[in-house]
Amino acid sequence: MPKVAQIRRFDDRMLCYGVEHGKSVGETPPRPKPNPISLSEPPDTDDHPSSDSSSSSADSTTSINTVRPSSREQPPPPEHWSNYFAQELFLTSNSETSSATYHVYLTPPTNPKKGPLFICHHGAGASGLSFALFAHHLRLKLPDAGILSLEARAHGSSTVTSLETGEEIMDFSLATLAADALAMITLTQQKLSWPSIPPCVLIGHSLGGAITTQLAADFALGTALIGACVVDVVEGSALEALGHMKSHLSSRPASFPTIPDAVTWHTHSRTLRNAASASISVPPLFIPAPNGSGYVWRTPLSLTVNFWWDWFTSMSIKFLSARCAKLLILAGTDRLDKELMIGQMQGKFQLVVIPEAGHFVQEDVPEKTAEIAVEFFRRNDRSAMVLPPKVSDLIAQGKKV
């Protein structure tokens, strides 16, 4: 039985890079409505935040330790995670050979039995805060919804270490990353004592799209899965771009003097086109340099090179075969490959193109992306379906049929 760790404050951050076209890819009950982005006021306060004591009734949703600023503290800065999510969870899972500590951001749905729960997965090199502004706008449009933003191993604060060597296990194969994602979802369900996974929508950006596609194709979430949304990644163009990625990684700055310098680089290079989002999602990408001078990238993307082909091969077939509603959001129409073009003409999935966005669609245009996601859910929400009455019921009511 996996052990679940308590929740604690998390002040580090981190970003997201993909592999297409050789360019950057980038507990408390939930509040009825999230705070506005400008956040001149602090979130709800708790003068006595819970400690890591396991003696508390951790199985109760209301007893789960939520990190929120005390009323005696200053409001958190706009880029702090608590402005966009209700909780952060550290979830542990041990095997015979490894120890995993997964980190996720969460705002639970008002009613876990009804959902919906939007489960988001970032791209290569990113963190869960890549979906921060998206989460804010989605909750404004659908206040009862929940949002779970996952962080892959060696990204953000998620780590998987070898019990033999004590070193991080840098296994970035698609099967391993998909297993990690499923573990985070299951552990979150156990932590909040949900009877089952809420009706959910998977949303994955770039590499995250490949991971969520794998989960959908495997029917890993069963009938809880309403739909899968892939953001700006297509198998054909992704595989074609792999040859350019090594040169891209070698051309980006290895370090920055300060975090603001790193934020500026991302906006000036047009890696991110939304300065507000960059101020939130870029800081988690960096850690202090070993020599104490400046900041270096947190995730060693060079170690993922041997896994790139594995990430995207057969992704289109998996996406089309998934037994759920499907949505593909792209920043350009030139990225559809043959399988997706045929599938789109056959009406097997919904296609939305947002030409004003860069590769980080959910960061560049978070409000529009959230609007599309909410509309996608509402169109495919099975609980909202009104079925015609059964013939036997009509006969029992004395009606002619």
C-alpha positions in Angstrom: 0.0 0.0 0.0 1.7 3.2 -1.1 2.4 5.8 1.6 1.1 9.3 1.1 3.2 12.2 2.5 1.8 15.3 4.1 1.5 18.6 2.4 4.1 21.3 3.0 5.1 24.7 1.6 6.7 24.8 -1.8 8.4 27.9 -3.0 10.5 26.6 -5.8 9.4 26.7 -9.4 10.2 25.3 -13.0 9.3 25.5 -17.1 8.4 23.5 -20.2 10.1 22.7 -23.5 8.8 20.5 -26.3 10.3 19.1 -29.3 8.4 20.4 -32.3 9.8 22.4 -35.1 13.0 22.9 -33.2 11.4 25.5 -31.0 10.7 26.0 -27.3 7.8 24.1 -26.0 7.4 24.8 -23.3 -6.8 20.9 1.3 -9.4 22.7 2.3 -12.7 22.6 0.5 -12.4 24.6 -2.8 -13.6 28.2 -2.8 -16.7 28.9 -4.9 -14.6 31.2 -7.1 -10.8 31.7 -7.4 -9.1 34.9 -6.5 -8.6 37.3 -9.4 -5.1 37.3 -11.0 -4.2 40.7 -9.8 -4.7 39.5 -6.2 -4.5 42.6 -4.1 -5.9 40.4 -1.3 -4.5 37.2 0.2 -6.3 33.9 -0.2 -8.4 32.5 2.7 -6.4 32.4 5.8 -5.7 29.9 8.5 -4.1 31.2 11.7 -3.1 27.6 12.7 -1.8 25.7 9.7 -1.4 22.0 10.2 1.9 20.4 10.8 3.3 17.2 9.3 1.8 15.2 12.2 0.2 11.9 11.1 -2.0 11.9 14.1 -4.5 14.2 12.5 -7.5 12.7 10.6 -5.7 12.9 7.3 -8.3 10.8 5.6 -10.9 13.6 5.9 -10.9 16.1 3.1 -11.4 18.9 5.5 -8.4 17.8 7.6 -5.9 17.7 4.7 -3.1 20.2 5.3 -3.5 23.1 2.9 -0.7 25.6 2.8 -2.1 29.1 2.9 -0.6 32.3 4.2 -1.5 33.2 7.8 -3.6 36.3 8.3 -0.6 37.7 10.1 1.5 37.3 7.0 1.8 39.5 3.9 -0.3 38.4 0.9 1.7 36.1 -1.4 3.2 37.6 -4.5 1.2 37.2 -7.8 3.4 34.4 -9.0 2.9 32.2 -5.9 1.1 28.9 -6.5 -1.5 29.6 -3.8 -3.1 32.3 -6.0 -4.1 29.6 -8.6 -4.5 26.4 -6.7 -6.1 25.5 -3.3 -3.5 22.9 -2.4 -0.1 21.4 -3.2 0.4 17.7 -2.4 3.5 15.7 -1.9 2.6 12.0 -2.6 5.0 9.2 -1.9 5.1 5.7 -3.4 7.8 3.1 -2.7 8.7 0.0 -4.6 11.4 -2.7 -4.0 14.0 -0.6 -5.9 12.9 3.0 -5.8 11.3 5.7 -3.8 9.1 8.3 -5.5 7.9 11.7 -4.2 5.4 13.2 -6.6 4.3 16.8 -6.4 1.0 18.1 -7.7 -1.1 21.2 -7.5 -4.8 20.8 -6.8 -8.1 22.5 -6.5 -10.7 19.8 -5.7 -14.0 19.8 -7.5 -16.9 20.9 -5.3 -18.6 17.5 -5.6 -16.0 14.7 -6.4 -18.8 12.4 -7.5 -19.9 14.8 -10.2 -16.7 16.5 -11.0 -15.5 17.5 -13.4 -11.8 17.2 -12.6 -9.4 18.6 -15.3 -6.1 16.7 -15.1 -3.3 18.6 -16.7 0.2 17.5 -17.6 3.0 19.9 -18.7 5.5 19.5 -21.5 9.1 18.4 -21.3 11.1 20.6 -18.9 8.0 22.2 -17.4 6.2 22.3 -14.1 2.6 22.2 -13.0 2.5 26.0 -12.9 2.5 26.0 -16.7 -1.3 25.6 -16.2 -1.6 28.3 -13.4 -3.4 31.0 -15.4 -5.4 28.4 -17.3 -6.6 27.1 -13.9 -7.6 30.6 -12.8 -9.7 31.2 -15.9 -11.2 27.7 -16.0 -12.5 28.2 -12.4 -14.0 31.5 -13.3 -16.0 29.9 -16.1 -16.8 26.6 -14.2 -16.6 27.3 -10.5 -17.5 23.8 -9.4 -14.7 22.2 -11.4 -11.5 20.8 -10.0 -8.0 21.0 -11.4 -5.1 18.7 -10.8 -1.8 19.8 -12.3 0.8 17.0 -12.4 4.6 17.3 -12.3 6.7 14.6 -14.0 9.8 13.1 -12.4 12.8 15.4 -12.4 10.4 18.3 -13.0 9.2 20.7 -10.3 9.4 18.9 -7.0 8.8 15.4 -8.2 11.7 13.0 -7.8 12.2 9.3 -8.1 15.4 7.9 -6.5 17.1 4.5 -6.5 17.1 2.8 -3.1 20.4 1.2 -4.0 22.4 4.3 -5.1 20.3 7.2 -3.7 20.5 8.9 -7.1 17.6 10.2 -9.2 16.3 7.7 -11.7 16.3 9.5 -15.1 14.0 7.1 -16.9 11.9 9.3 -19.2 10.4 6.6 -21.3 6.7 7.1 -22.2 5.6 4.0 -20.4 7.3 5.2 -17.2 6.0 8.8 -17.4 2.5 7.5 -18.0 2.8 5.2 -15.0 4.0 8.1 -12.9 1.0 10.2 -14.1 -1.5 7.4 -13.2 0.2 7.0 -9.8 -0.2 10.7 -9.1 -3.9 10.6 -10.0 -4.5 7.5 -7.9 -2.6 8.8 -4.9 -4.5 12.0 -5.0 -7.8 10.1 -5.0 -6.6 8.1 -2.0 -5.3 11.2 -0.2 -8.6 13.0 -0.5 -10.6 9.9 0.2 -12.6 10.1 -3.0 -14.6 6.9 -3.5 -13.5 7.0 -7.1 -11.8 9.2 -9.6 -14.1 12.1 -10.4 -15.5 12.4 -14.0 -12.4 13.9 -15.6 -10.9 15.5 -18.7 -7.2 14.9 -19.5 -5.3 17.9 -20.9 -1.7 17.5 -22.0 0.7 20.0 -23.6 3.5 18.7 -25.9 5.1 15.8 -24.1 2.2 15.9 -21.7 -0.1 15.4 -24.7 1.8 12.1 -25.5 1.4 11.0 -21.8 -2.3 11.8 -21.6 -2.9 10.2 -25.0 -1.2 7.0 -23.7 -3.5 7.0 -20.6 -6.6 7.5 -22.7 -5.6 4.8 -25.2 -4.9 2.4 -22.3 -8.3 3.2 -20.8 -6.3 3.7 -17.6 -9.0 5.9 -15.9 -11.9 3.7 -17.1 -15.3 5.2 -17.4 -14.3 8.2 -15.3 -12.6 9.7 -18.4 -14.9 12.0 -20.3 -12.4 13.3 -22.8 -8.8 13.9 -23.7 -7.4 17.2 -25.0 -3.9 17.4 -26.6 -2.4 20.8 -26.9 0.0 21.7 -29.8 1.7 18.4 -30.5 1.2 16.2 -33.5 3.2 13.0 -34.2 4.4 13.8 -37.7 5.8 17.3 -37.1 7.2 16.3 -33.7 9.2 13.5 -35.2 10.4 15.7 -38.0 11.6 18.2 -35.5 13.7 15.9 -33.4 16.8 16.5 -35.4 16.7 20.2 -34.6 16.3 19.8 -30.8 19.9 19.1 -29.9 21.0 22.3 -31.6 18.2 24.2 -29.9 19.2 23.0 -26.5 22.8 23.9 -27.0 21.9 27.4 -28.2 19.8 28.5 -25.2 21.6 30.2 -22.3 23.0 27.7 -19.8 22.4 30.1 -16.9 21.0 33.5 -15.9 22.3 36.0 -13.3 18.8 36.4 -11.8 15.3 34.9 -12.2 14.0 38.2 -13.6 16.7 37.8 -16.3 15.4 34.4 -17.1 11.8 35.7 -17.3 12.9 38.5 -19.6 14.7 36.0 -21.9 11.6 33.9 -22.3 9.4 36.8 -23.3 12.0 38.5 -25.5 12.8 35.3 -27.3 9.0 34.8 -27.8 9.2 31.4 -26.1 6.3 32.7 -24.0 4.1 35.5 -25.4 2.3 36.2 -22.1 4.4 38.2 -19.6 1.9 37.4 -16.8 2.2 33.7 -17.3 6.0 33.9 -17.7 6.3 35.5 -14.3 4.6 32.5 -12.8 5.9 29.6 -14.9 9.5 30.5 -15.5 10.9 30.8 -11.9 10.2 27.1 -11.2 12.5 26.1 -14.1 15.6 27.2 -12.3 17.7 26.3 -9.3 20.7 28.1 -7.8 23.9 27.3 -9.6 26.3 24.9 -7.8 28.9 27.6 -7.6 26.4 30.0 -6.1 26.6 32.3 -9.1 23.3 32.7 -10.9 20.6 30.1 -11.8 20.7 27.0 -13.9 18.0 24.9 -15.5 16.3 22.5 -13.1 15.5 19.7 -15.6 18.4 18.1 -17.5 16.7 18.0 -20.9 19.9 16.6 -22.5 19.2 13.3 -20.7 15.9 13.0 -22.4 17.3 12.8 -25.9 17.3 9.0 -26.2 13.6 9.0 -25.3 12.3 11.6 -27.8 11.4 9.1 -30.5 9.6 6.9 -28.0 7.4 9.8 -26.9 5.7 10.6 -30.2 5.8 7.4 -32.3 2.3 6.1 -33.0 0.8 9.0 -31.0 -1.8 9.7 -33.7 -3.1 6.2 -33.8 -3.4 6.1 -30.1 -5.2 9.4 -30.0 -7.7 8.3 -32.6 -8.3 4.9 -30.9 -9.0 6.3 -27.4 -12.5 5.5 -26.1 -13.5 9.0 -25.1 -14.2 12.4 -26.7 -11.1 13.9 -28.2 -9.9 17.5 -28.7 -6.8 18.8 -30.4 -5.8 22.4 -29.9 -3.1 23.7 -32.3 -1.3 27.0 -32.8 -1.0 26.3 -36.6 -2.9 24.1 -39.2 0.4 22.9 -40.8 1.0 20.4 -38.1 -1.7 17.8 -38.9 -0.2 14.5 -40.2 -2.0 12.1 -42.5 -3.7 10.0 -39.9 -5.1 13.1 -38.1 -6.2 14.7 -41.4 -8.2 11.6 -42.2 -9.6 11.3 -38.7 -10.5 15.0 -38.6 -12.5 14.6 -41.9 -14.2 11.5 -40.4 -15.2 13.6 -37.4 -13.3 11.4 -34.9 -12.1 14.5 -32.9 -12.6 18.2 -32.6 -9.9 20.5 -33.9 -9.4 24.0 -32.7 -6.7 26.3 -34.1 -5.5 29.4 -32.3 -3.1 31.2 -34.7 -2.3 34.0 -32.2 -0.7 31.6 -29.8 2.8 30.2 -29.7 3.6 26.7 -28.8 2.7 27.3 -25.1 -1.0 27.8 -26.0 -2.3 27.4 -22.5 0.1 30.1 -21.3 -0.1 32.5 -24.2 -3.9 32.6 -24.3 -5.1 31.0 -21.0 -8.6 32.4 -21.0 -9.4 31.3 -24.5 -7.9 27.8 -23.8 -10.0 27.5 -20.7 -13.1 28.6 -22.6 -12.5 25.8 -25.2 -11.9 23.2 -22.5 -15.1 24.1 -20.6 -17.1 24.0 -23.8 -15.5 20.6 -24.7 -16.5 19.2 -21.3 -20.1 20.5 -21.4 -20.6 19.1 -24.9 -19.5 15.7 -23.8 -20.7 15.6 -20.2 -22.7 12.3 -20.0 -24.4 13.4 -16.8 -26.1 16.2 -18.7 -27.6 13.8 -21.3 -31.3 13.4 -21.3 -32.3 10.0 -22.6 -35.7 9.1 -24.0 -38.0 7.1 -21.7 -38.0 3.4 -21.9 -40.9 1.7 -23.7 -41.7 -0.4 -20.7 -42.0 2.7 -18.5 -44.4 4.3 -21.0 -46.6 1.2 -21.0 -46.6 1.1 -17.3 -47.8 4.7 -17.3 -50.7 3.7 -19.5 -49.4 5.7 -22.5 -49.7 4.5 -26.1 -46.4 3.6 -27.8 
